[in-house]
């Protein structure tokens, strides 16, 4: 009793916790359930939880340049990584250990050094390859930040406007997809429709709805210098970024961008080709958006 009085809060808490465990055991024993299925689901939840934490830390490594510092392949201690990036070694140490456990870095226990192998560097640091997917970390975090608004939409209806996601998701989408578009659309996908390919080579008009920052339309316009191109999107920030990129590419005279929703386009008959990439799922009224088009390409 003397111990109970001296450490009452801790002991009562312990007793209550044990009581809850006993009660839970009684409840579970009285119900019919498959222990293997429950255990498998619990393991999956643990895996998903770990993955969500790994994504957050990978975002840190991407944004702070740690992946880029390791991408040359040199093996480094955490002190060396910290010195090269200007970061705190204690945090770098925890980050690197987690990334190695996730398979994003290699670790040598004999000399406590971390390195990126060529495949890891290609996927996580080399933005000029179609294997690069580190933009996904940036995309995910931009989505996480909207959870409060998403829960409000669950309760009250409506949605979360794309503009609320901010400029980071625009950059993330561009980083995720631009190399694929540059590699495949003009050289592979459009030639798969020969008569459209011929029209673009001879000179025609084409459009992209949901064009974002122009990561697809600009390389397509560069590939077909005799044609004119039009990009449409609802996000003003993305369009401003697209216009600047088109200006730098020297094709602003035959490539224009306008803030119009896909379902509101009144003049689709003028186009020989209308494209949409990675946007149909995000449209508020996708059926209305698609109803205008005779030729529609998507990925």
Beta strands, then each sheet from edge to edge (+ up, - down):
strand 1: 106-108
strand 2: 113-115
strand 3: 205-209
strand 4: 228-233
strand 5: 255-259
strand 6: 273-276
strand 7: 296-297
sheet 1: 1+ 2-
sheet 2: 5+ 4+ 3+ 6+ 7+
end
